[in-house]
Amino acid sequence: MIEAIDLIIKGAQNLIVPIHTKSITKRRQQQKLLKRNVVVSLTNATSTTHKNSREFCWITQEDIIRFLLDSISVFSPLPSLSISDLGVINSTHTILAVDYYSSAASAVSAISRAILDNVSVAVVGKGCDQEDPCMVLIGEISPMTLACCDETAVAAVATLSAGDLMSYIDGSGPPESLVGVVRNRLEDKGMVGLISLIDSLSLSSGSSSDEESPAGKTRMTSSYGRSVSSAARMARKSVAIVCNRKSSLMAVMIQAIAHRVSYVWVIDEDGCLIGMVTFVDILKLFREFLDDEN
């Protein structure tokens, strides 16, 4: 477990763990079976991947957090302390954020960085208090959700604001009004290639809307012909998952797992963005706790 946590802290997002099944003595077989049961419990997996007669388990950051939650009483009083007292909040100086009205294209570099850090890009606006300006958290641009969209998302990035891109890539599919805006702006900019791409995708999705795509994703078609994969429709929406600085560590862990994210945004009572807490930050706390105990 400690080795797995160390690898995650060093930058690994997922771990592939080989399961050895050599012919050994009965006692060692029991030991191996116990270890295997721990791995399966950790991954919450019902099957393993087979390659060249070898078995592997896939372990994610979420799997490790779930495992720690199952044994949370061992780490008392850590789970009951607030994230502020634990100093686990990443400040706004270190998180990725873009202004609501900035161009979506300007957010591309932040989105690329978010993929590496396994987080999302915050979309923010200015607060009402002119004397003490802050960044109000409006939503987020999730690389996971963006990756579920088809090629027409390129046109959205090229023409929309960061705020409108949030709505365009929402898991339920883009509003028809935004689809029209994208097409009009492409025409204004003379981006004939992207318009042709949208038209070709619209035709192909329209002819196979009731069939299964080659990738195994059922496609739906809006009145504009925009195809939306089932993966995209199931993806989490652009609504940001938030907590406050007084939230306990355990509450934040449960909140993140419940929404299938690896981070939670931290805001104050006015909705101003304070920072974020990630699974990596949480694992660092547990690693330090284990070091202190030893």
N, C-alpha and C positions, 0 to 999 in steps of 0.2 A: 504493500500500500504506500509506504513512504517513497519507494522508488518511483511509483506511478505519479505521485504528487509532485516529486522533484522534476520529472519530465514535463509535466503540464506547466509548472512554474517557469521552466526554461524555454517554453514556447510551443510545445506540442499541443495540438488541439484534440487529437484522438490517438489511441494506442491500439496496436494489434498485438495480441498476446497469444503465443503458440501454446497449445495444450498437448502435452506429451502423453502417449499411451503405450509405452514400452512394456514388454513382458517382464514383470518383476515379482518379488515375493509377495505373499498375501498381505503382510503388514505394510509394506511400502505401497501396495495397491490401495490399501485403505487410506494411507496418507495422501496419495495422489488424488484419490476420489474426493477427499475432504477439500483439498486445494481447488480441485475443479469445481466443486459445489460453491466455494467461495467466489470463484471467478464468475460462475453463472449467476449467482446472487447479485454480484456487483454489477454485471451488465444487464441483468433482468432479461436475458436472452433465452429463447426457447430452442434455438438452433445455432450451429456454428458453421463457419465457412470451411469448405474442404478444398485443398489444392495439393496435388502430388502426394495424396494419401496422408496429408497432415491436417490437423484441425486448428482453427484459430478463433479467438474471441475478439470482438471489436468493442473497445471501451472508450466512452466519451467523457468529457468533463462533467456532464450531467449525471452520468452513472456513478462517478466518484462522490459527487455531492449527495446523491440519493443514499449511497452507502453510509456516508458520514451521518446523515439524518437518522438513519436506522439505529445508529449507536450514539446519538447525540448526548445522552446522559453521561457518557464517559468524559465528555469535554466540559462539564460544568465548572465554573459559571459562564464560560465563554458565550454560549448561545443566547443567554438572557441579556447580555450587555448591548448597548446601542451601537450602531455603526459609527456614530460620531465619537463616542468614548473610545472605541477600538481603533480609531484613526484609519479606517479602511476606505474612506470616500476619496475617489480620484477627483481633484478639483477641476473647475471649468478650463483651466489652463492646459490640461492634459487630455481632455476629451475632444472628440470630433464633432464639430457643429457648423451649420451653414445658416445664413439668414433666409427667412421664408421667401423674400422677394428676389433673392439672388438667382442667377440662371442655374438651371439644373446641371449644365455642362461644367460650371465652376465647382460642382460638388464631386466630380468624377474622381479626383485624386483622394478626397476624403473617403469615398466609398471603397476605393482600392485598399486603403489603409485599414478600413473597418473589417474587410475580409480577413486580413492577416491577424487582427486582434480579436476576431470572432464577436464583434459588436455591431452596432448600427450607428448611423450619423444622425445627430440631433438636428431638428429643424426648429429654429428659434425666432422670436420677434422681440422688439424692444418693449420694455415695461412702460407703464404710464407715469411713473415717478421720475420727473426730469432731474431732480436733485440727487437721486440715487438710482441711476439706470441699471437695469439688469436684463439678462436674457430670459425671456419667458419661453418655456418649453411648449411647443405647439404639437409636435409629433416627431416622427423619425422616418428615415429612409433605410429600409432593411436590405442589405445585399442579398439575403436569402430570398426575399420576396421578389426583388429585381431579377434574380437569376431564374425565377420560375416564369417570367414573362417571355413572350415570343420576340422575334426580331423587331417588331414595331416599336418596342420600348426605346430603341435607338433614336427614333424620330422624336419621341417624347423628351428624351434627354437633350436633344439638339434644339428644341423649340420652346420648352416650358420653363417656368420658374421651379425652384426647389419645392415650394409649397404645392404647386400644381402637380408636380411629379409624384408627390405622396399619394394624391388622389388617383392618379393615373395607374399606378402599379398596385393599388389596393387589391387585396385578395378576391374581392367580388367583381373585379373587372373595372375598366375605366369608364367614367361618365361619358355619355354620347356627346355632350357639349365640348368636353376636352378633346375627344377624337376629332371633332370638327375644327377646333382651334389648331390642333397639330397640323392637320392637312392644309388649312389656309396659310399658316406660317411657312410651311414647306413650299407652297406655291409662291409666296412673296419672296422667299430666298432663292427660288429657282432650283431647289433640290429635287430634280426630276427623278433621280435614282431612288431616293427614299419613298417618293410617292408611288413609283412603280412597284417597290417592294411591298408596300402596304396593300396595293391593289392585288398583287399576285397572291399574297397570303390570305386576303379576303376571299378570293376565288377558290383557293385550295381548301380553306376551312369550310366554306359554304358547301362544297361538294362532298365533304366527308364529315359533316358535323355530327352525324349519328353513328359514325364508325369509330373504330379504335385506331389511333395513330400508330405509326411504326414504333414509337417509343413507349407505347402502352398507355398513352394518356388520352382520355376522351376529350374532344374539343367541343366548345360551345361557340356560337356565333351571335354577335349582337346585330342590331339593325345596320351598323356600319361595317359589318363583316369582320370585326376584330375578334380573333380567336383567342380564347383563354383556356389554358390547360387546366386539368383538374387539380394538378399540384399547385398551380397559382391560386386557384379558388380556395384551396385548403390552407394556403400560407397565412401567417398571422397578418392582421391588418396594420396600418401605419400608426395606430393609437399606441403611444408610449406607455410602458409599464413603469409606474413611479412609486416611490416611498418617501418618507421624510427622514431627517437626520436622527430623530429619536427612535426610529424603528429598530427592533432588536435584530441581531444577526440571524437568529433562527427564522424570524418572520420574513426577512428578505430572501433567505434560502428557499423557503416554502413558496413564496410569491414567484420567484424566478422559475422554479420547477413547474408550478401550476400553469404558467404561461409559456412554457417550453422555450425560455430564453436563457442566455448565459450572463445576463447583466440586468441591473435595475437602475433607472435614473433616480436621482435624489433631488427633490425640489423643496422650496420653503412654502410657507402658508399662502404666499401670493402667486405661486406657480413659477417662481424664478428658478432657473436651473442652478443647482449647487454643484453637482458632479454626478458620478455614477459608481456603482459597486459591481465588480465582475466576479465570476467564479474563480478566476486566478487570484484575485485579491483575497477571497475567502479561503482558498486553499493555502495561501501563504500564512494566514492566521493559524490554521490548524497545524501546519508544519512547525511553526514556532512553538505552539502549545506542546506538541509531541517532544520537541527538543528540550523544553523546560522540564517536562515530566521525567525525561531520561537523565 
